[in-house]
Amino acid sequence: MKRILTTILIVLLMGAGVSLQGQALGSFADRLYVGGSMGLSFGGRVTQIDLLPIAGVWLFRQWTLGVGGRYSFRNERFNLQTGTLDSQTGHTWGASAFTQVLPIPSLHDAFGIGIDGGPLLHAEYERLWVATHGARRTTGLVLLGVGWRQRAGSRAAVCMMALWNLTRTAYSPYPDNPVLRFCITF
């Protein structure tokens, strides 16, 4: 597993070196961004609310590093362990570190077409503290994926990603792969 993660990190770092000449980013404050995503799921059996704030810094025009947080509330109205209608409530807190590489930040700038966005590669480590079924557990997850980053103004952007959870654990908030994530940054 370490060999796979090392290889992926090297590929991401090499991708950051593509087309960096002549791309000034401005002051440190101009390179910072904040944003995040949220999720709501209401149904007959499960209610889940997710809040995922993020903050990051652009090291180069094509490479960013960031940190994030996570809070999830989950209420299941059917207990799978006992087969009864007993309600179970769980809370998940966490923190993450991530990196993104944009091989082509803007198709418009690169090829002269009217699309001011481009593909992205994403790698993330997430550490979670899960409180459910009367117990508390800690777990770490590795997420890798691809996506699209679309500019929505001079600083704002919208990202859509498909991530794969490489760490199989019963305490993951991601029951299936791929994990679809939509976020907004400013």
PAVODREN-237527 format. One record per residue (C-alpha): residue number from 1; residue in three letters; x negated, y, z. Coordinates in steps of 0.05 Angstrom, whole numbers, plus 5000, padded with zeros to 4 digits. Layout:
N
<r><num>NUM</num><residu>ALA</residu><X>X</X><Y>Y</Y><Z>Z</Z></r>
...
This chain:
186
<r><num>1</num><residu>MET</residu><X>5000</X><Y>5000</Y><Z>5000</Z></r>
<r><num>2</num><residu>LYS</residu><X>4942</X><Y>5048</Y><Z>5017</Z></r>
<r><num>3</num><residu>ARG</residu><X>4911</X><Y>5035</Y><Z>4949</Z></r>
<r><num>4</num><residu>ILE</residu><X>4977</X><Y>5052</Y><Z>4913</Z></r>
<r><num>5</num><residu>LEU</residu><X>4986</X><Y>5117</Y><Z>4953</Z></r>
<r><num>6</num><residu>THR</residu><X>4913</X><Y>5137</Y><Z>4940</Z></r>
<r><num>7</num><residu>THR</residu><X>4922</X><Y>5125</Y><Z>4866</Z></r>
<r><num>8</num><residu>ILE</residu><X>4986</X><Y>5166</Y><Z>4864</Z></r>
<r><num>9</num><residu>LEU</residu><X>4954</X><Y>5224</Y><Z>4902</Z></r>
<r><num>10</num><residu>ILE</residu><X>4895</X><Y>5225</Y><Z>4854</Z></r>
<r><num>11</num><residu>VAL</residu><X>4942</X><Y>5227</Y><Z>4794</Z></r>
<r><num>12</num><residu>LEU</residu><X>4981</X><Y>5284</Y><Z>4825</Z></r>
<r><num>13</num><residu>LEU</residu><X>4918</X><Y>5323</Y><Z>4840</Z></r>
<r><num>14</num><residu>MET</residu><X>4892</X><Y>5312</Y><Z>4769</Z></r>
<r><num>15</num><residu>GLY</residu><X>4958</X><Y>5337</Y><Z>4741</Z></r>
<r><num>16</num><residu>ALA</residu><X>4950</X><Y>5401</Y><Z>4781</Z></r>
<r><num>17</num><residu>GLY</residu><X>4887</X><Y>5417</Y><Z>4741</Z></r>
<r><num>18</num><residu>VAL</residu><X>4923</X><Y>5421</Y><Z>4674</Z></r>
<r><num>19</num><residu>SER</residu><X>4927</X><Y>5490</Y><Z>4642</Z></r>
<r><num>20</num><residu>LEU</residu><X>4907</X><Y>5531</Y><Z>4703</Z></r>
<r><num>21</num><residu>GLN</residu><X>4864</X><Y>5583</Y><Z>4667</Z></r>
<r><num>22</num><residu>GLY</residu><X>4892</X><Y>5653</Y><Z>4664</Z></r>
<r><num>23</num><residu>GLN</residu><X>4951</X><Y>5639</Y><Z>4711</Z></r>
<r><num>24</num><residu>ALA</residu><X>4946</X><Y>5689</Y><Z>4769</Z></r>
<r><num>25</num><residu>LEU</residu><X>4997</X><Y>5678</Y><Z>4824</Z></r>
<r><num>26</num><residu>GLY</residu><X>4990</X><Y>5744</Y><Z>4861</Z></r>
<r><num>27</num><residu>SER</residu><X>4984</X><Y>5754</Y><Z>4936</Z></r>
<r><num>28</num><residu>PHE</residu><X>4992</X><Y>5698</Y><Z>4987</Z></r>
<r><num>29</num><residu>ALA</residu><X>5061</X><Y>5725</Y><Z>5006</Z></r>
<r><num>30</num><residu>ASP</residu><X>5083</X><Y>5721</Y><Z>4933</Z></r>
<r><num>31</num><residu>ARG</residu><X>5063</X><Y>5647</Y><Z>4932</Z></r>
<r><num>32</num><residu>LEU</residu><X>5107</X><Y>5628</Y><Z>4992</Z></r>
<r><num>33</num><residu>TYR</residu><X>5177</X><Y>5601</Y><Z>4983</Z></r>
<r><num>34</num><residu>VAL</residu><X>5234</X><Y>5575</Y><Z>5025</Z></r>
<r><num>35</num><residu>GLY</residu><X>5297</X><Y>5537</Y><Z>5009</Z></r>
<r><num>36</num><residu>GLY</residu><X>5326</X><Y>5468</Y><Z>5017</Z></r>
<r><num>37</num><residu>SER</residu><X>5387</X><Y>5426</Y><Z>5006</Z></r>
<r><num>38</num><residu>MET</residu><X>5448</X><Y>5400</Y><Z>5044</Z></r>
<r><num>39</num><residu>GLY</residu><X>5493</X><Y>5341</Y><Z>5035</Z></r>
<r><num>40</num><residu>LEU</residu><X>5564</X><Y>5328</Y><Z>5056</Z></r>
<r><num>41</num><residu>SER</residu><X>5599</X><Y>5261</Y><Z>5051</Z></r>
<r><num>42</num><residu>PHE</residu><X>5670</X><Y>5252</Y><Z>5075</Z></r>
<r><num>43</num><residu>GLY</residu><X>5708</X><Y>5188</Y><Z>5065</Z></r>
<r><num>44</num><residu>GLY</residu><X>5753</X><Y>5137</Y><Z>5096</Z></r>
<r><num>45</num><residu>ARG</residu><X>5696</X><Y>5100</Y><Z>5131</Z></r>
<r><num>46</num><residu>VAL</residu><X>5635</X><Y>5146</Y><Z>5135</Z></r>
<r><num>47</num><residu>THR</residu><X>5625</X><Y>5220</Y><Z>5148</Z></r>
<r><num>48</num><residu>GLN</residu><X>5554</X><Y>5246</Y><Z>5139</Z></r>
<r><num>49</num><residu>ILE</residu><X>5525</X><Y>5316</Y><Z>5141</Z></r>
<r><num>50</num><residu>ASP</residu><X>5452</X><Y>5328</Y><Z>5120</Z></r>
<r><num>51</num><residu>LEU</residu><X>5411</X><Y>5392</Y><Z>5127</Z></r>
<r><num>52</num><residu>LEU</residu><X>5341</X><Y>5393</Y><Z>5095</Z></r>
<r><num>53</num><residu>PRO</residu><X>5305</X><Y>5461</Y><Z>5098</Z></r>
<r><num>54</num><residu>ILE</residu><X>5237</X><Y>5468</Y><Z>5064</Z></r>
<r><num>55</num><residu>ALA</residu><X>5180</X><Y>5518</Y><Z>5060</Z></r>
<r><num>56</num><residu>GLY</residu><X>5120</X><Y>5516</Y><Z>5015</Z></r>
<r><num>57</num><residu>VAL</residu><X>5063</X><Y>5551</Y><Z>4981</Z></r>
<r><num>58</num><residu>TRP</residu><X>5041</X><Y>5551</Y><Z>4908</Z></r>
<r><num>59</num><residu>LEU</residu><X>4967</X><Y>5533</Y><Z>4906</Z></r>
<r><num>60</num><residu>PHE</residu><X>4967</X><Y>5541</Y><Z>4831</Z></r>
<r><num>61</num><residu>ARG</residu><X>5023</X><Y>5555</Y><Z>4781</Z></r>
<r><num>62</num><residu>GLN</residu><X>5032</X><Y>5480</Y><Z>4773</Z></r>
<r><num>63</num><residu>TRP</residu><X>5019</X><Y>5453</Y><Z>4843</Z></r>
<r><num>64</num><residu>THR</residu><X>5054</X><Y>5465</Y><Z>4909</Z></r>
<r><num>65</num><residu>LEU</residu><X>5048</X><Y>5438</Y><Z>4979</Z></r>
<r><num>66</num><residu>GLY</residu><X>5104</X><Y>5443</Y><Z>5030</Z></r>
<r><num>67</num><residu>VAL</residu><X>5136</X><Y>5420</Y><Z>5094</Z></r>
<r><num>68</num><residu>GLY</residu><X>5208</X><Y>5405</Y><Z>5109</Z></r>
<r><num>69</num><residu>GLY</residu><X>5256</X><Y>5387</Y><Z>5164</Z></r>
<r><num>70</num><residu>ARG</residu><X>5316</X><Y>5342</Y><Z>5168</Z></r>
<r><num>71</num><residu>TYR</residu><X>5379</X><Y>5336</Y><Z>5210</Z></r>
<r><num>72</num><residu>SER</residu><X>5433</X><Y>5285</Y><Z>5194</Z></r>
<r><num>73</num><residu>PHE</residu><X>5497</X><Y>5270</Y><Z>5230</Z></r>
<r><num>74</num><residu>ARG</residu><X>5532</X><Y>5205</Y><Z>5213</Z></r>
<r><num>75</num><residu>ASN</residu><X>5598</X><Y>5178</Y><Z>5239</Z></r>
<r><num>76</num><residu>GLU</residu><X>5621</X><Y>5108</Y><Z>5217</Z></r>
<r><num>77</num><residu>ARG</residu><X>5693</X><Y>5091</Y><Z>5232</Z></r>
<r><num>78</num><residu>PHE</residu><X>5681</X><Y>5016</Y><Z>5223</Z></r>
<r><num>79</num><residu>ASN</residu><X>5629</X><Y>4979</Y><Z>5263</Z></r>
<r><num>80</num><residu>LEU</residu><X>5593</X><Y>4930</Y><Z>5216</Z></r>
<r><num>81</num><residu>GLN</residu><X>5559</X><Y>4896</Y><Z>5275</Z></r>
<r><num>82</num><residu>THR</residu><X>5623</X><Y>4877</Y><Z>5311</Z></r>
<r><num>83</num><residu>GLY</residu><X>5674</X><Y>4880</Y><Z>5254</Z></r>
<r><num>84</num><residu>THR</residu><X>5719</X><Y>4927</Y><Z>5294</Z></r>
<r><num>85</num><residu>LEU</residu><X>5747</X><Y>4997</Y><Z>5283</Z></r>
<r><num>86</num><residu>ASP</residu><X>5701</X><Y>5025</Y><Z>5337</Z></r>
<r><num>87</num><residu>SER</residu><X>5671</X><Y>5091</Y><Z>5316</Z></r>
<r><num>88</num><residu>GLN</residu><X>5595</X><Y>5098</Y><Z>5317</Z></r>
<r><num>89</num><residu>THR</residu><X>5559</X><Y>5164</Y><Z>5315</Z></r>
<r><num>90</num><residu>GLY</residu><X>5485</X><Y>5174</Y><Z>5299</Z></r>
<r><num>91</num><residu>HIS</residu><X>5436</X><Y>5231</Y><Z>5293</Z></r>
<r><num>92</num><residu>THR</residu><X>5372</X><Y>5234</Y><Z>5254</Z></r>
<r><num>93</num><residu>TRP</residu><X>5318</X><Y>5288</Y><Z>5261</Z></r>
<r><num>94</num><residu>GLY</residu><X>5254</X><Y>5291</Y><Z>5221</Z></r>
<r><num>95</num><residu>ALA</residu><X>5197</X><Y>5328</Y><Z>5189</Z></r>
<r><num>96</num><residu>SER</residu><X>5163</X><Y>5318</Y><Z>5122</Z></r>
<r><num>97</num><residu>ALA</residu><X>5103</X><Y>5339</Y><Z>5082</Z></r>
<r><num>98</num><residu>PHE</residu><X>5107</X><Y>5340</Y><Z>5006</Z></r>
<r><num>99</num><residu>THR</residu><X>5072</X><Y>5360</Y><Z>4943</Z></r>
<r><num>100</num><residu>GLN</residu><X>5098</X><Y>5374</Y><Z>4874</Z></r>
<r><num>101</num><residu>VAL</residu><X>5062</X><Y>5378</Y><Z>4808</Z></r>
<r><num>102</num><residu>LEU</residu><X>5093</X><Y>5412</Y><Z>4747</Z></r>
<r><num>103</num><residu>PRO</residu><X>5056</X><Y>5386</Y><Z>4685</Z></r>
<r><num>104</num><residu>ILE</residu><X>5094</X><Y>5437</Y><Z>4642</Z></r>
<r><num>105</num><residu>PRO</residu><X>5125</X><Y>5492</Y><Z>4687</Z></r>
<r><num>106</num><residu>SER</residu><X>5162</X><Y>5524</Y><Z>4630</Z></r>
<r><num>107</num><residu>LEU</residu><X>5179</X><Y>5493</Y><Z>4563</Z></r>
<r><num>108</num><residu>HIS</residu><X>5192</X><Y>5564</Y><Z>4538</Z></r>
<r><num>109</num><residu>ASP</residu><X>5121</X><Y>5587</Y><Z>4555</Z></r>
<r><num>110</num><residu>ALA</residu><X>5089</X><Y>5523</Y><Z>4529</Z></r>
<r><num>111</num><residu>PHE</residu><X>5128</X><Y>5511</Y><Z>4465</Z></r>
<r><num>112</num><residu>GLY</residu><X>5168</X><Y>5575</Y><Z>4452</Z></r>
<r><num>113</num><residu>ILE</residu><X>5236</X><Y>5543</Y><Z>4462</Z></r>
<r><num>114</num><residu>GLY</residu><X>5290</X><Y>5574</Y><Z>4504</Z></r>
<r><num>115</num><residu>ILE</residu><X>5285</X><Y>5528</Y><Z>4565</Z></r>
<r><num>116</num><residu>ASP</residu><X>5253</X><Y>5563</Y><Z>4625</Z></r>
<r><num>117</num><residu>GLY</residu><X>5241</X><Y>5499</Y><Z>4665</Z></r>
<r><num>118</num><residu>GLY</residu><X>5202</X><Y>5435</Y><Z>4663</Z></r>
<r><num>119</num><residu>PRO</residu><X>5190</X><Y>5366</Y><Z>4692</Z></r>
<r><num>120</num><residu>LEU</residu><X>5161</X><Y>5355</Y><Z>4761</Z></r>
<r><num>121</num><residu>LEU</residu><X>5127</X><Y>5298</Y><Z>4799</Z></r>
<r><num>122</num><residu>HIS</residu><X>5143</X><Y>5294</Y><Z>4874</Z></r>
<r><num>123</num><residu>ALA</residu><X>5109</X><Y>5256</Y><Z>4932</Z></r>
<r><num>124</num><residu>GLU</residu><X>5132</X><Y>5261</Y><Z>5004</Z></r>
<r><num>125</num><residu>TYR</residu><X>5120</X><Y>5231</Y><Z>5072</Z></r>
<r><num>126</num><residu>GLU</residu><X>5178</X><Y>5237</Y><Z>5120</Z></r>
<r><num>127</num><residu>ARG</residu><X>5176</X><Y>5220</Y><Z>5195</Z></r>
<r><num>128</num><residu>LEU</residu><X>5244</X><Y>5208</Y><Z>5226</Z></r>
<r><num>129</num><residu>TRP</residu><X>5272</X><Y>5200</Y><Z>5296</Z></r>
<r><num>130</num><residu>VAL</residu><X>5337</X><Y>5161</Y><Z>5293</Z></r>
<r><num>131</num><residu>ALA</residu><X>5387</X><Y>5159</Y><Z>5351</Z></r>
<r><num>132</num><residu>THR</residu><X>5442</X><Y>5108</Y><Z>5337</Z></r>
<r><num>133</num><residu>HIS</residu><X>5477</X><Y>5049</Y><Z>5370</Z></r>
<r><num>134</num><residu>GLY</residu><X>5453</X><Y>5076</Y><Z>5438</Z></r>
<r><num>135</num><residu>ALA</residu><X>5379</X><Y>5069</Y><Z>5419</Z></r>
<r><num>136</num><residu>ARG</residu><X>5324</X><Y>5115</Y><Z>5393</Z></r>
<r><num>137</num><residu>ARG</residu><X>5275</X><Y>5094</Y><Z>5339</Z></r>
<r><num>138</num><residu>THR</residu><X>5220</X><Y>5126</Y><Z>5299</Z></r>
<r><num>139</num><residu>THR</residu><X>5204</X><Y>5110</Y><Z>5227</Z></r>
<r><num>140</num><residu>GLY</residu><X>5161</X><Y>5136</Y><Z>5171</Z></r>
<r><num>141</num><residu>LEU</residu><X>5181</X><Y>5137</Y><Z>5098</Z></r>
<r><num>142</num><residu>VAL</residu><X>5143</X><Y>5148</Y><Z>5033</Z></r>
<r><num>143</num><residu>LEU</residu><X>5184</X><Y>5178</Y><Z>4975</Z></r>
<r><num>144</num><residu>LEU</residu><X>5159</X><Y>5185</Y><Z>4903</Z></r>
<r><num>145</num><residu>GLY</residu><X>5197</X><Y>5211</Y><Z>4844</Z></r>
<r><num>146</num><residu>VAL</residu><X>5208</X><Y>5254</Y><Z>4783</Z></r>
<r><num>147</num><residu>GLY</residu><X>5253</X><Y>5312</Y><Z>4769</Z></r>
<r><num>148</num><residu>TRP</residu><X>5267</X><Y>5378</Y><Z>4735</Z></r>
<r><num>149</num><residu>ARG</residu><X>5253</X><Y>5448</Y><Z>4760</Z></r>
<r><num>150</num><residu>GLN</residu><X>5294</X><Y>5503</Y><Z>4727</Z></r>
<r><num>151</num><residu>ARG</residu><X>5277</X><Y>5576</Y><Z>4740</Z></r>
<r><num>152</num><residu>ALA</residu><X>5337</X><Y>5617</Y><Z>4762</Z></r>
<r><num>153</num><residu>GLY</residu><X>5305</X><Y>5686</Y><Z>4767</Z></r>
<r><num>154</num><residu>SER</residu><X>5237</X><Y>5716</Y><Z>4783</Z></r>
<r><num>155</num><residu>ARG</residu><X>5229</X><Y>5675</Y><Z>4848</Z></r>
<r><num>156</num><residu>ALA</residu><X>5289</X><Y>5628</Y><Z>4851</Z></r>
<r><num>157</num><residu>ALA</residu><X>5291</X><Y>5558</Y><Z>4823</Z></r>
<r><num>158</num><residu>VAL</residu><X>5337</X><Y>5497</Y><Z>4823</Z></r>
<r><num>159</num><residu>CYS</residu><X>5306</X><Y>5427</Y><Z>4828</Z></r>
<r><num>160</num><residu>MET</residu><X>5339</X><Y>5361</Y><Z>4813</Z></r>
<r><num>161</num><residu>MET</residu><X>5300</X><Y>5298</Y><Z>4832</Z></r>
<r><num>162</num><residu>ALA</residu><X>5306</X><Y>5223</Y><Z>4832</Z></r>
<r><num>163</num><residu>LEU</residu><X>5263</X><Y>5195</Y><Z>4888</Z></r>
<r><num>164</num><residu>TRP</residu><X>5246</X><Y>5124</Y><Z>4906</Z></r>
<r><num>165</num><residu>ASN</residu><X>5239</X><Y>5104</Y><Z>4979</Z></r>
<r><num>166</num><residu>LEU</residu><X>5178</X><Y>5058</Y><Z>4979</Z></r>
<r><num>167</num><residu>THR</residu><X>5186</X><Y>5041</Y><Z>5053</Z></r>
<r><num>168</num><residu>ARG</residu><X>5240</X><Y>4990</Y><Z>5068</Z></r>
<r><num>169</num><residu>THR</residu><X>5268</X><Y>4999</Y><Z>5139</Z></r>
<r><num>170</num><residu>ALA</residu><X>5336</X><Y>4990</Y><Z>5170</Z></r>
<r><num>171</num><residu>TYR</residu><X>5332</X><Y>5060</Y><Z>5199</Z></r>
<r><num>172</num><residu>SER</residu><X>5325</X><Y>5097</Y><Z>5134</Z></r>
<r><num>173</num><residu>PRO</residu><X>5379</X><Y>5149</Y><Z>5117</Z></r>
<r><num>174</num><residu>TYR</residu><X>5371</X><Y>5128</Y><Z>5044</Z></r>
<r><num>175</num><residu>PRO</residu><X>5409</X><Y>5062</Y><Z>5035</Z></r>
<r><num>176</num><residu>ASP</residu><X>5393</X><Y>5054</Y><Z>4961</Z></r>
<r><num>177</num><residu>ASN</residu><X>5343</X><Y>5075</Y><Z>4908</Z></r>
<r><num>178</num><residu>PRO</residu><X>5341</X><Y>5123</Y><Z>4874</Z></r>
<r><num>179</num><residu>VAL</residu><X>5353</X><Y>5179</Y><Z>4924</Z></r>
<r><num>180</num><residu>LEU</residu><X>5383</X><Y>5238</Y><Z>4886</Z></r>
<r><num>181</num><residu>ARG</residu><X>5363</X><Y>5306</Y><Z>4913</Z></r>
<r><num>182</num><residu>PHE</residu><X>5385</X><Y>5375</Y><Z>4891</Z></r>
<r><num>183</num><residu>CYS</residu><X>5351</X><Y>5436</Y><Z>4922</Z></r>
<r><num>184</num><residu>ILE</residu><X>5347</X><Y>5511</Y><Z>4914</Z></r>
<r><num>185</num><residu>THR</residu><X>5284</X><Y>5553</Y><Z>4929</Z></r>
<r><num>186</num><residu>PHE</residu><X>5271</X><Y>5627</Y><Z>4935</Z></r>
